[in-house]
């Protein structure tokens, strides 16, 4: 159906519509993160996109590196297949715009190839599954 960008996840958003799903930034180790990440990881409506190696303490994050590109590429492809499947099945997928932008900026330094790949996949989702823009007078 559609992909929609949002600013920040709030727990009440899970109850907007039974067909809504929320993308969150995941770590390759699949553990750690703030309360929103943990809630979405444990929810059937959370969809991960691995953009970190690990969550560290005090909002610090370990970034993906070029050395792990092969491992991360396979993971990212599976995650985007799942996201695309949900959208094609009539689900509404919400993407965290601010968090994605922050992580893409960090990835451009630590693994530019992965940053480019994720940006290309996100662009495909946005172009093909976003609602049409309406210009108001």
C-alpha positions as CSV (number, residue, x, y, z in Angstrom):
1,X,0.0,0.0,0.0
2,X,2.1,3.0,1.2
3,X,5.3,4.0,2.9
4,X,5.1,7.1,5.1
5,X,8.0,8.9,6.9
6,X,7.6,9.9,10.5
7,X,9.7,11.8,12.9
8,X,9.8,9.8,16.2
9,X,8.1,6.6,17.3
10,X,5.6,6.8,20.2
11,X,4.1,3.7,21.7
12,X,0.5,4.8,21.0
13,X,1.3,4.7,17.3
14,X,1.1,0.9,17.3
15,X,-2.7,1.3,17.8
16,X,-3.3,3.6,14.8
17,X,-4.4,0.9,12.4
18,X,-4.0,-2.9,12.5
19,X,-2.3,-2.7,9.1
20,X,0.5,-0.3,10.2
21,X,4.1,-1.5,10.5
22,X,7.0,0.5,11.8
23,X,10.6,0.3,10.6
24,X,13.3,0.8,13.2
25,X,17.1,0.9,13.1
26,X,18.5,-2.4,14.2
27,X,21.9,-3.5,15.3
28,X,23.6,-6.5,13.7
29,X,23.8,-8.1,17.1
30,X,20.0,-7.7,17.5
31,X,20.2,-6.5,21.1
32,X,20.2,-3.2,23.0
33,X,18.7,0.1,22.0
34,X,16.3,2.5,23.6
35,X,12.8,1.6,24.7
36,X,11.2,2.3,21.3
37,X,13.6,-0.1,19.6
38,X,13.0,-2.8,22.1
39,X,9.3,-2.4,21.9
40,X,9.3,-2.6,18.0
41,X,11.8,-5.5,18.1
42,X,9.3,-7.5,20.3
43,X,6.3,-6.4,18.3
44,X,4.9,-8.3,15.3
45,X,4.5,-4.9,13.6
46,X,8.2,-3.9,13.9
47,X,10.3,-4.1,10.8
48,X,14.1,-3.9,11.2
49,X,16.7,-2.3,9.0
50,X,20.2,-3.2,10.2
51,X,22.2,0.0,10.1
52,X,24.4,-0.5,13.2
53,X,26.9,-3.0,14.5
54,X,25.8,-2.6,18.1
55,X,24.0,-0.3,20.5
56,X,26.3,0.9,23.2
57,X,25.6,2.7,26.5
58,X,24.5,6.3,26.7
59,X,23.1,6.6,23.2
60,X,26.5,5.7,21.7
61,X,26.4,3.3,18.7
62,X,28.9,1.1,17.0
63,X,28.7,1.6,13.2
64,X,28.8,-1.1,10.5
65,X,32.2,-1.4,8.8
66,X,33.3,-2.2,5.2
67,X,34.8,-5.5,6.5
68,X,31.3,-6.8,7.3
69,X,29.7,-5.8,4.0
70,X,28.9,-9.3,2.8
71,X,27.2,-10.3,6.0
72,X,25.3,-7.0,6.3
73,X,24.3,-7.0,2.6
74,X,22.5,-10.3,3.0
75,X,20.7,-9.1,6.2
76,X,19.6,-5.8,4.6
77,X,18.3,-7.6,1.5
78,X,16.2,-9.9,3.6
79,X,14.9,-7.0,5.7
80,X,13.9,-5.0,2.6
81,X,12.2,-8.1,1.1
82,X,10.1,-8.3,4.2
83,X,9.3,-4.6,4.1
84,X,8.3,-4.8,0.4
85,X,6.2,-7.8,1.1
86,X,4.3,-6.0,3.8
87,X,3.7,-3.0,1.6
88,X,2.5,-5.1,-1.4
89,X,0.2,-7.1,1.0
90,X,-1.7,-3.9,1.8
91,X,0.3,-2.8,4.9
92,X,1.2,0.8,5.7
93,X,4.9,1.0,6.5
94,X,6.2,3.9,8.5
95,X,9.8,4.9,8.1
96,X,11.7,6.9,10.8
97,X,13.1,9.8,8.7
98,X,15.3,11.5,11.4
99,X,16.9,8.2,12.6
100,X,17.5,7.0,9.0
101,X,19.2,10.3,8.1
102,X,21.5,10.2,11.1
103,X,22.5,6.6,10.5
104,X,23.1,7.2,6.7
105,X,25.3,10.1,7.6
106,X,27.4,7.9,10.0
107,X,27.4,5.0,7.5
108,X,28.8,7.2,4.7
109,X,31.9,7.5,6.9
110,X,32.3,4.0,8.1
111,X,30.9,2.0,5.2
112,X,30.0,4.2,2.2
113,X,29.1,1.1,0.0
114,X,26.5,0.0,2.5
115,X,25.2,3.6,2.9
116,X,24.7,3.8,-0.9
117,X,22.9,0.4,-1.0
118,X,20.5,1.3,1.8
119,X,19.8,4.7,0.2
120,X,19.0,3.0,-3.1
121,X,16.6,0.6,-1.4
122,X,14.9,3.4,0.5
123,X,14.6,5.5,-2.6
124,X,12.9,2.5,-4.4
125,X,10.4,2.2,-1.6
126,X,9.7,5.9,-1.5
127,X,9.3,6.2,-5.3
128,X,7.1,3.1,-5.7
129,X,5.0,3.0,-2.5
130,X,4.6,6.6,-1.2
131,X,1.3,8.3,-1.5
132,X,1.1,10.9,-4.2
133,X,2.0,14.4,-3.2
134,X,-0.9,16.9,-3.3
135,X,-0.2,20.6,-3.8
136,X,-2.6,22.8,-2.0
137,X,-3.4,26.3,-3.2
